[in-house]
Protein backbone atom coordinates (compact mmCIF):
# COMPACT_ATOMS: atom_id res chain seq x y z
CA UNK A 1 0.00 0.00 0.00
CA UNK A 2 1.21 3.48 -0.88
CA UNK A 3 3.04 5.19 2.02
CA UNK A 4 1.01 8.39 1.55
CA UNK A 5 -2.27 6.45 1.86
CA UNK A 6 -1.04 4.73 5.03
CA UNK A 7 0.01 8.07 6.50
CA UNK A 8 -3.41 9.57 5.72
CA UNK A 9 -5.16 6.57 7.32
CA UNK A 10 -3.03 6.85 10.46
CA UNK A 11 -3.67 10.59 10.70
CA UNK A 12 -7.43 10.12 10.19
CA UNK A 13 -7.54 7.52 12.96
CA UNK A 14 -5.48 9.74 15.24
CA UNK A 15 -7.82 12.67 14.58
CA UNK A 16 -10.84 10.54 15.53
CA UNK A 17 -9.06 9.66 18.76
CA UNK A 18 -8.32 13.37 19.33
CA UNK A 19 -11.99 14.30 18.94
CA UNK A 20 -12.96 11.44 21.24
CA UNK A 21 -10.50 12.68 23.89
CA UNK A 22 -12.00 16.17 23.62
CA UNK A 23 -15.47 14.78 24.34
CA UNK A 24 -14.19 12.59 27.18
CA UNK A 25 -12.43 15.51 28.88
CA UNK A 26 -15.55 17.67 28.64
CA UNK A 27 -17.95 14.99 29.87
CA UNK A 28 -15.75 14.29 32.90
CA UNK A 29 -14.84 17.84 33.86
CA UNK A 30 -18.09 19.70 33.14
CA UNK A 31 -21.47 18.94 34.66
CA UNK A 32 -23.49 20.65 31.91
CA UNK A 33 -22.07 21.15 28.43
CA UNK A 34 -24.50 22.80 26.05
CA UNK A 35 -24.20 23.93 22.43
CA UNK A 36 -26.41 26.57 20.79
CA UNK A 37 -26.51 28.08 17.31
CA UNK A 38 -25.26 25.05 15.35
CA UNK A 39 -27.65 26.02 12.56
CA UNK A 40 -25.46 29.09 11.93
CA UNK A 41 -22.51 26.99 10.72
CA UNK A 42 -22.32 26.51 6.93
CA UNK A 43 -21.09 22.92 6.59
CA UNK A 44 -19.67 23.02 3.06
CA UNK A 45 -17.62 26.23 3.24
CA UNK A 46 -14.38 27.33 4.80
CA UNK A 47 -15.04 28.89 8.22
CA UNK A 48 -12.95 30.97 10.59
CA UNK A 49 -14.38 30.40 14.08
CA UNK A 50 -13.55 33.39 16.29
CA UNK A 51 -14.04 32.61 19.99
CA UNK A 52 -13.50 34.61 23.15
CA UNK A 53 -10.47 33.34 25.05
CA UNK A 54 -11.53 32.75 28.66
CA UNK A 55 -9.99 29.40 29.54
CA UNK A 56 -6.58 28.82 27.94
CA UNK A 57 -6.14 25.44 26.18
CA UNK A 58 -9.61 24.26 27.17
CA UNK A 59 -11.23 26.75 24.77
CA UNK A 60 -10.23 25.04 21.48
CA UNK A 61 -11.20 21.66 22.96
CA UNK A 62 -14.70 22.96 23.76
CA UNK A 63 -15.25 24.44 20.30
CA UNK A 64 -13.80 21.35 18.62
CA UNK A 65 -16.14 19.04 20.49
CA UNK A 66 -19.15 21.24 19.69
CA UNK A 67 -18.53 21.55 15.96
CA UNK A 68 -18.60 17.89 14.91
CA UNK A 69 -15.85 18.43 12.32
CA UNK A 70 -12.10 18.73 12.59
CA UNK A 71 -10.85 22.27 13.25
CA UNK A 72 -7.34 23.53 12.73
CA UNK A 73 -6.42 25.95 15.51
CA UNK A 74 -4.17 28.94 15.11
CA UNK A 75 -1.68 28.67 17.97
CA UNK A 76 1.07 31.01 19.06
CA UNK A 77 4.44 29.79 17.89
CA UNK A 78 5.75 29.37 21.44
CA UNK A 79 3.39 26.43 22.01
CA UNK A 80 5.17 24.47 19.27
CA UNK A 81 8.29 24.57 21.44
CA UNK A 82 6.57 22.66 24.28
CA UNK A 83 7.83 19.07 23.98
CA UNK A 84 4.58 17.28 24.85
CA UNK A 85 2.33 19.77 23.00
CA UNK A 86 4.18 19.98 19.67
CA UNK A 87 3.19 16.50 18.39
CA UNK A 88 -0.46 17.14 19.28
CA UNK A 89 -0.46 20.47 17.44
CA UNK A 90 1.19 18.88 14.40
CA UNK A 91 -1.27 15.99 14.47
CA UNK A 92 -4.35 18.22 14.34
CA UNK A 93 -2.79 20.50 11.73
CA UNK A 94 -2.43 23.62 13.89
CA UNK A 95 -1.09 26.72 12.15
CA UNK A 96 1.57 28.73 14.03
CA UNK A 97 1.13 32.46 14.61
CA UNK A 98 4.22 34.57 15.31
CA UNK A 99 3.64 37.45 17.71
CA UNK A 100 5.99 40.38 18.23
CA UNK A 101 5.39 40.12 21.99
CA UNK A 102 6.87 36.60 22.08
CA UNK A 103 10.62 36.51 22.64
CA UNK A 104 12.55 35.27 19.61
CA UNK A 105 9.47 35.24 17.38
CA UNK A 106 10.00 36.04 13.68
CA UNK A 107 6.82 37.86 12.66
CA UNK A 108 7.80 37.72 8.97
CA UNK A 109 6.84 34.03 9.05
CA UNK A 110 3.21 35.09 9.46
CA UNK A 111 3.07 35.49 5.67
CA UNK A 112 3.43 31.73 5.35
CA UNK A 113 0.81 31.17 8.06
CA UNK A 114 -1.66 33.51 6.36
CA UNK A 115 -1.10 31.79 3.02
CA UNK A 116 -1.66 28.41 4.68
CA UNK A 117 -4.93 29.61 6.23
CA UNK A 118 -6.16 30.87 2.85
CA UNK A 119 -5.39 27.50 1.25
CA UNK A 120 -7.27 25.64 3.99
CA UNK A 121 -10.29 27.91 3.70
CA UNK A 122 -10.38 27.47 -0.07
CA UNK A 123 -10.50 23.70 0.52
CA UNK A 124 -13.55 24.17 2.78
CA UNK A 125 -11.68 23.46 6.00
CA UNK A 126 -12.35 25.05 9.39
CA UNK A 127 -10.01 27.31 11.33
CA UNK A 128 -10.34 28.39 14.96
CA UNK A 129 -8.75 31.58 16.22
CA UNK A 130 -8.95 33.59 19.43
CA UNK A 131 -8.84 37.22 18.28
CA UNK A 132 -8.39 38.59 21.80
CA UNK A 133 -4.88 37.19 21.50
CA UNK A 134 -4.42 36.18 25.12
CA UNK A 135 -6.43 34.05 27.52
CA UNK A 136 -7.85 36.17 30.35
CA UNK A 137 -10.26 36.28 33.29
CA UNK A 138 -11.89 39.64 32.66
CA UNK A 139 -15.65 40.17 32.90
CA UNK A 140 -15.90 41.26 29.25
CA UNK A 141 -14.21 40.54 25.94
CA UNK A 142 -10.97 42.39 25.31
CA UNK A 143 -9.97 44.49 22.28
CA UNK A 144 -9.73 42.18 19.26
CA UNK A 145 -6.65 41.78 17.11
CA UNK A 146 -7.12 42.27 13.37
CA UNK A 147 -5.73 38.89 12.26
CA UNK A 148 -9.10 37.18 11.76
CA UNK A 149 -10.43 40.01 9.59
CA UNK A 150 -7.24 40.11 7.52
CA UNK A 151 -7.33 36.35 6.94
CA UNK A 152 -10.97 36.45 5.85
CA UNK A 153 -10.41 39.40 3.51
CA UNK A 154 -7.20 37.90 2.07
CA UNK A 155 -9.06 34.68 1.23
CA UNK A 156 -11.93 36.69 -0.24
CA UNK A 157 -9.55 38.74 -2.41
CA UNK A 158 -8.01 35.59 -3.90
CA UNK A 159 -11.40 35.10 -5.58
CA UNK A 160 -11.58 31.31 -5.26
CA UNK A 161 -14.02 31.15 -2.37
CA UNK A 162 -16.01 33.26 0.07
CA UNK A 163 -15.01 32.32 3.62
CA UNK A 164 -17.24 32.63 6.66
CA UNK A 165 -16.23 34.61 9.75
CA UNK A 166 -18.22 33.17 12.66
CA UNK A 167 -18.20 34.49 16.27
CA UNK A 168 -18.28 31.85 19.02
CA UNK A 169 -19.12 32.63 22.63
CA UNK A 170 -17.82 30.53 25.53
CA UNK A 171 -19.70 31.17 28.78
CA UNK A 172 -18.61 29.44 31.99
CA UNK A 173 -20.18 29.15 35.41
CA UNK A 174 -17.88 28.40 38.35
CA UNK A 175 -14.80 28.63 36.15
CA UNK A 176 -11.85 26.83 37.67
CA UNK A 177 -14.04 24.42 39.65
CA UNK A 178 -14.59 20.76 38.88
CA UNK A 179 -18.05 19.99 37.39
CA UNK A 180 -18.97 23.52 36.38
CA UNK A 181 -21.16 24.46 33.39
CA UNK A 182 -20.22 25.75 29.94
CA UNK A 183 -22.24 27.06 27.01
CA UNK A 184 -20.78 27.14 23.48
CA UNK A 185 -22.78 29.62 21.39
CA UNK A 186 -22.26 29.92 17.62
CA UNK A 187 -23.38 33.34 16.43
CA UNK A 188 -24.44 34.76 13.08
CA UNK A 189 -21.76 35.01 10.33
CA UNK A 190 -20.10 38.41 10.05
CA UNK A 191 -20.95 40.46 6.96
CA UNK A 192 -17.73 40.73 4.90
CA UNK A 193 -19.08 43.17 2.32
CA UNK A 194 -17.31 46.54 2.21
CA UNK A 195 -17.54 49.29 -0.48
CA UNK A 196 -14.91 48.87 -3.23
CA UNK A 197 -13.38 52.33 -2.81
CA UNK A 198 -12.44 51.71 0.83
CA UNK A 199 -8.75 51.25 1.72
CA UNK A 200 -7.49 47.86 2.94
CA UNK A 201 -6.74 49.30 6.38
CA UNK A 202 -10.28 50.62 6.76
CA UNK A 203 -11.76 47.34 5.49
CA UNK A 204 -9.91 45.47 8.21
CA UNK A 205 -11.12 47.92 10.87
CA UNK A 206 -14.74 47.65 9.69
CA UNK A 207 -14.73 43.82 9.70
CA UNK A 208 -12.99 43.72 13.09
CA UNK A 209 -15.63 46.07 14.49
CA UNK A 210 -18.42 43.84 13.14
CA UNK A 211 -16.70 40.79 14.61
CA UNK A 212 -16.48 42.56 17.97
CA UNK A 213 -20.23 43.25 17.89
CA UNK A 214 -20.90 39.63 16.94
CA UNK A 215 -18.78 38.34 19.82
CA UNK A 216 -20.56 40.65 22.26
CA UNK A 217 -23.87 39.13 21.16
CA UNK A 218 -22.76 35.60 22.10
CA UNK A 219 -20.89 36.43 25.32
CA UNK A 220 -21.75 37.86 28.73
CA UNK A 221 -20.15 41.28 29.20
CA UNK A 222 -20.25 43.43 32.32
CA UNK A 223 -18.11 46.30 33.55
CA UNK A 224 -16.84 44.23 36.49
CA UNK A 225 -17.33 40.93 38.30
CA UNK A 226 -19.49 42.54 41.00
CA UNK A 227 -22.09 43.52 38.38
CA UNK A 228 -22.07 40.00 36.95
CA UNK A 229 -22.49 38.51 40.43
CA UNK A 230 -25.46 40.82 41.06
CA UNK A 231 -27.30 40.09 37.81
CA UNK A 232 -26.65 36.36 38.32
CA UNK A 233 -28.32 36.61 41.74
CA UNK A 234 -31.32 38.41 40.24
CA UNK A 235 -31.63 35.82 37.46
CA UNK A 236 -31.39 32.97 39.97
CA UNK A 237 -33.92 34.65 42.26
CA UNK A 238 -36.57 34.86 39.53
CA UNK A 239 -35.78 31.37 38.24
CA UNK A 240 -36.29 29.94 41.73
CA UNK A 241 -39.40 32.00 42.32
CA UNK A 242 -41.13 30.78 39.16
CA UNK A 243 -40.01 27.17 39.38
CA UNK A 244 -37.64 27.30 36.38
CA UNK A 245 -34.33 26.86 38.22
CA UNK A 246 -33.78 23.20 37.38
CA UNK A 247 -35.69 23.22 34.06
CA UNK A 248 -33.84 26.06 32.36
CA UNK A 249 -31.16 25.36 29.79
CA UNK A 250 -27.86 27.22 29.75
CA UNK A 251 -29.01 29.05 26.61
CA UNK A 252 -32.15 30.24 28.43
CA UNK A 253 -30.08 31.42 31.37
CA UNK A 254 -27.72 33.20 28.96
CA UNK A 255 -30.62 35.06 27.34
CA UNK A 256 -32.02 36.05 30.77
CA UNK A 257 -28.64 37.35 31.91
CA UNK A 258 -28.26 39.44 28.74
CA UNK A 259 -31.67 41.06 29.33
CA UNK A 260 -30.95 41.75 33.00
CA UNK A 261 -27.51 43.22 32.21
CA UNK A 262 -29.00 45.69 29.72
CA UNK A 263 -31.67 46.77 32.23
CA UNK A 264 -29.13 46.98 35.03
CA UNK A 265 -27.06 49.43 32.98
CA UNK A 266 -30.14 51.60 32.40
CA UNK A 267 -31.13 51.58 36.06
CA UNK A 268 -27.62 52.36 37.26
CA UNK A 269 -27.62 55.41 35.04
CA UNK A 270 -31.19 56.62 35.67
CA UNK A 271 -32.22 55.21 39.07
CA UNK A 272 -28.96 54.63 40.99
CA UNK A 273 -30.39 55.13 44.51
CA UNK A 274 -33.33 52.77 44.00
CA UNK A 275 -31.05 50.16 42.40
CA UNK A 276 -28.60 50.44 45.32
CA UNK A 277 -31.38 49.88 47.85
CA UNK A 278 -32.80 46.82 46.08
CA UNK A 279 -29.28 45.44 45.64
CA UNK A 280 -28.70 45.85 49.37
CA UNK A 281 -31.99 44.07 50.19
CA UNK A 282 -31.19 41.20 47.81
CA UNK A 283 -27.75 40.67 49.30
CA UNK A 284 -29.20 40.90 52.79
CA UNK A 285 -31.78 38.22 51.99
CA UNK A 286 -29.13 35.88 50.57
CA UNK A 287 -26.88 36.54 53.57
CA UNK A 288 -29.67 35.51 55.97
CA UNK A 289 -30.29 32.34 53.93
CA UNK A 290 -26.58 31.45 54.00
CA UNK A 291 -26.36 32.12 57.74
CA UNK A 292 -29.01 29.49 58.49
CA UNK A 293 -27.72 27.09 55.81
CA UNK A 294 -30.58 27.09 53.30
CA UNK A 295 -30.97 27.88 49.61
CA UNK A 296 -33.80 29.65 47.86
CA UNK A 297 -35.42 26.53 46.41
CA UNK A 298 -35.93 25.10 49.92
CA UNK A 299 -38.63 27.71 50.54
CA UNK A 300 -40.79 26.23 47.76
CA UNK A 301 -40.63 22.63 49.00
CA UNK A 302 -43.89 21.45 50.54
CA UNK A 303 -43.01 18.67 52.98
CA UNK A 304 -46.09 16.51 52.39
CA UNK A 305 -46.16 12.86 53.57
CA UNK A 306 -45.85 11.48 50.02
CA UNK A 307 -42.74 13.59 49.33
CA UNK A 308 -41.12 12.52 52.61
CA UNK A 309 -41.84 8.83 51.89
CA UNK A 310 -40.54 9.08 48.30
CA UNK A 311 -37.40 10.85 49.46
CA UNK A 312 -36.85 8.20 52.16
CA UNK A 313 -37.10 5.41 49.56
CA UNK A 314 -34.65 7.25 47.31
CA UNK A 315 -32.26 7.69 50.23
CA UNK A 316 -32.51 3.98 51.11
CA UNK A 317 -31.71 3.00 47.51
CA UNK A 318 -28.66 5.27 47.52
CA UNK A 319 -27.44 3.87 50.82
CA UNK A 320 -27.85 0.22 49.76
CA UNK A 321 -26.92 0.29 46.06
CA UNK A 322 -25.08 3.49 45.20
CA UNK A 323 -23.08 4.21 48.36
CA UNK A 324 -20.86 1.07 48.16
CA UNK A 325 -19.90 1.96 44.57
CA UNK A 326 -19.36 5.57 45.64
CA UNK A 327 -17.02 4.51 48.47
CA UNK A 328 -15.12 2.14 46.16
CA UNK A 329 -14.70 4.97 43.66
CA UNK A 330 -13.47 7.37 46.34
CA UNK A 331 -10.95 4.83 47.68
CA UNK A 332 -9.46 4.29 44.22
CA UNK A 333 -9.60 7.90 43.07
CA UNK A 334 -8.84 9.97 46.16
CA UNK A 335 -5.04 10.05 45.82
CA UNK A 336 -4.92 10.99 42.09
CA UNK A 337 -7.77 13.47 42.70
CA UNK A 338 -5.85 15.21 45.49
CA UNK A 339 -2.64 15.21 43.43
CA UNK A 340 -4.58 16.69 40.50
CA UNK A 341 -5.88 19.47 42.73
CA UNK A 342 -2.44 20.28 44.18
CA UNK A 343 -0.58 20.18 40.87
CA UNK A 344 -3.20 22.30 39.08
CA UNK A 345 -2.88 24.95 41.80
CA UNK A 346 0.87 24.89 41.28
CA UNK A 347 0.84 25.12 37.47
CA UNK A 348 -2.11 27.50 37.00
CA UNK A 349 -0.88 31.07 37.27
CA UNK A 350 -4.33 32.67 36.95
CA UNK A 351 -8.02 31.75 37.04
CA UNK A 352 -8.27 31.24 33.27
CA UNK A 353 -5.62 28.49 33.47
CA UNK A 354 -7.21 26.36 36.21
CA UNK A 355 -9.49 24.27 33.98
CA UNK A 356 -6.63 23.49 31.59
CA UNK A 357 -4.29 22.57 34.45
CA UNK A 358 -6.90 20.34 36.09
CA UNK A 359 -7.80 18.48 32.91
CA UNK A 360 -4.18 17.84 31.92
CA UNK A 361 -3.10 16.95 35.48
CA UNK A 362 -6.14 14.71 35.91
CA UNK A 363 -5.42 12.73 32.76
CA UNK A 364 -1.79 12.29 33.83
CA UNK A 365 -2.36 11.30 37.47
CA UNK A 366 -5.37 9.04 36.90
CA UNK A 367 -3.69 7.28 33.98
CA UNK A 368 -0.60 6.69 36.11
CA UNK A 369 -2.38 5.46 39.25
CA UNK A 370 -5.00 3.37 37.51
CA UNK A 371 -2.40 1.94 35.15
CA UNK A 372 -0.22 0.80 38.07
CA UNK A 373 -3.22 -0.69 39.92
CA UNK A 374 -4.46 -2.60 36.87
CA UNK A 375 -0.96 -3.87 36.12
CA UNK A 376 -0.53 -5.18 39.68
CA UNK A 377 -3.89 -6.99 39.53
CA UNK A 378 -2.92 -8.49 36.16
CA UNK A 379 0.52 -9.48 37.47
CA UNK A 380 -0.77 -11.33 40.52
CA UNK A 381 -4.29 -12.42 39.47
CA UNK A 382 -4.42 -12.64 35.68
CA UNK A 383 -6.18 -10.97 32.76
CA UNK A 384 -9.82 -11.55 33.72
CA UNK A 385 -9.53 -10.05 37.24
CA UNK A 386 -7.59 -7.15 35.72
CA UNK A 387 -10.41 -6.47 33.22
CA UNK A 388 -12.98 -6.73 36.00
CA UNK A 389 -10.95 -4.38 38.17
CA UNK A 390 -10.64 -1.87 35.31
CA UNK A 391 -14.41 -2.01 34.80
CA UNK A 392 -15.00 -1.39 38.49
CA UNK A 393 -12.70 1.65 38.38
CA UNK A 394 -14.56 3.20 35.43
CA UNK A 395 -18.04 2.47 36.80
CA UNK A 396 -17.29 3.62 40.35
CA UNK A 397 -15.56 6.77 39.11
CA UNK A 398 -18.65 7.55 37.05
CA UNK A 399 -20.81 7.08 40.14
CA UNK A 400 -18.56 9.43 42.14
CA UNK A 401 -18.79 12.10 39.42
CA UNK A 402 -22.58 11.81 39.10
CA UNK A 403 -23.35 11.44 42.81
CA UNK A 404 -20.83 13.87 44.29
CA UNK A 405 -23.19 16.84 44.24
CA UNK A 406 -26.23 14.64 44.87
CA UNK A 407 -24.84 13.41 48.18
CA UNK A 408 -24.10 16.96 49.29
CA UNK A 409 -27.64 17.90 48.26
CA UNK A 410 -29.13 15.04 50.28
CA UNK A 411 -27.25 16.11 53.41
CA UNK A 412 -28.36 19.70 52.81
CA UNK A 413 -32.03 18.76 52.31
CA UNK A 414 -32.13 16.60 55.45
CA UNK A 415 -30.59 19.44 57.46
CA UNK A 416 -33.13 21.98 56.14
CA UNK A 417 -36.05 19.60 56.76
CA UNK A 418 -35.02 19.17 60.41
CA UNK A 419 -34.35 22.91 60.71
CA UNK A 420 -37.87 23.79 59.58
CA UNK A 421 -39.31 21.16 61.94
CA UNK A 422 -37.51 22.76 64.90
CA UNK A 423 -38.25 26.35 63.90
CA UNK A 424 -41.62 26.47 62.17
CA UNK A 425 -41.68 30.26 61.99
CA UNK A 426 -38.37 30.53 60.11
CA UNK A 427 -39.76 29.42 56.75
CA UNK A 428 -42.71 31.85 56.94
CA UNK A 429 -40.36 34.69 57.87
CA UNK A 430 -38.04 34.03 54.93
CA UNK A 431 -40.95 33.66 52.50
CA UNK A 432 -42.30 37.02 53.68
CA UNK A 433 -38.90 38.66 53.09
CA UNK A 434 -38.66 37.04 49.69
CA UNK A 435 -42.13 38.27 48.70
CA UNK A 436 -41.20 41.84 49.67
CA UNK A 437 -37.99 41.54 47.67
CA UNK A 438 -39.90 40.20 44.69
CA UNK A 439 -42.18 43.25 44.71
CA UNK A 440 -39.14 45.55 44.79
CA UNK A 441 -37.54 43.70 41.86
CA UNK A 442 -40.80 43.73 39.90
CA UNK A 443 -40.95 47.50 40.39
CA UNK A 444 -37.40 47.82 39.05
CA UNK A 445 -38.31 45.72 36.01
CA UNK A 446 -41.25 47.98 35.20
CA UNK A 447 -39.05 51.08 35.51
CA UNK A 448 -36.39 49.50 33.27
CA UNK A 449 -38.98 48.61 30.62
CA UNK A 450 -40.31 52.15 30.68
CA UNK A 451 -36.79 53.55 30.29
Phi, psi and omega in degrees: 000141182302139183298324180295319179296318179297317179299317179296321179295318179296316180294320179298318178295318179296323179293323176296320177296319180300313179296323177295320178295324177300314179295318181298315180299319182291314182297326179283313191278327184252137179287310177238124177234116188232144180238133178229151176082019180300333180294346180276356182267118174284118190285334188255015181233160176289133185231136170256108178275122183246106186250151171291151189248085186253350190212041172052228186288348178290328185303309178296330177295317180296314181292321178300314181295327183284331190282326182082005178216149183300133174246147176253111182281148167269121185236142179299144188302331181298332180292334179288350178269351177282122190304313185279341184268331184302312180296327178293315180296320178293322181298316184270007174073033179296147180252125182286144174239131185256116184254142180295336181283346180272130183297130177078011182274131179263098186294342179296338179289349178297337177299317178295319180296317179297318179297321179296318179297317180299318178298316180297318180294322178294334177274003179082017181274169185248136180241143173239132182222152178244092190292349173290339175090322185223138174295143185209172177234038177278164182274004179208162179293149181267171180302130185278144170284164185267000186302317182297315179297318181294323178295316180297315182291324178297317178295319179297319182291336178293338172082000183271338182200162175248105182287168179244131176254113190239118176286142179230125179258132175247116182241124183247145166246139181056048180301137181092352180253146178293136179068043171275192181241151177213136176246127174254118187239113177272121183271190178282144178301145180281136177290121182262002182283131179221141178308145186295330185276009181273140179292158180301320181297317180290323177302315181297318180296319180296314181293321179296321178296318178295321178296320178300315179296320178296320179292325177295329179293328186253013177227159175270125182229122175228164181292331180202171182290332178297319178296318180295319178299319181294310182294330176294321177295318179296315180298318180293323180299311181291324179296318177294319185295325183255018173068025182252005189299313183272341183273337187290144174273168178294326178295321177294318178296321178301313181297320179296317179298320179298317179295315182294322179298316180297320179288326179297320179296319178297314182293322180295330180277322189256330182227060186295322182291316179296318179298318180297321181292315180294322177299317178297317180294320180295315180293325177295319178297314180293327178294319178297316180299316179295324183294331179260359173081032178237164175242162187304323184292340179297333182288342181262359180278124176262113186277070177278159182306317182300316181297318180296318180294314180299317181294324178295319178296316178299317180296320179296318178298317180296318181295321186276318188258311189278320186302318178301318177295321179299314180296317179299319178295319179295316181301318184274347185244352187297313183296308178297330178294314180294321178294323176298316181297314183292316183290326179292324175294328180286316186277329182283120182269345179206171185301323183290352180257354186295314182299316178299314181297320181291319180295312181294316179296320180298313178301319183292308185292317181291322177297317180296307185293314180293323178298316178296316181298314181294320179298317180296320178296318178297319183297319188256348182231343178108178188289317183296312175300325179295318177295320178295319179295317178300317178299318180295325178296314182294313182295313182292325176295321176298320178296318179299315181297315183287327188261353183305306179288328181296320180293319175299320180295321179298312178302318181296316182293322178295318179300314182294320178302313179292325178298314180292331176293320182285324184234086187290339181276346184295315182297316180297321179297316181291323177297320178297316178296320180295320179297319177297319179294322179298320178295321178296316180293321178298322177296318177298319180298317179297317179297317181296320178296320180294322179293000000 
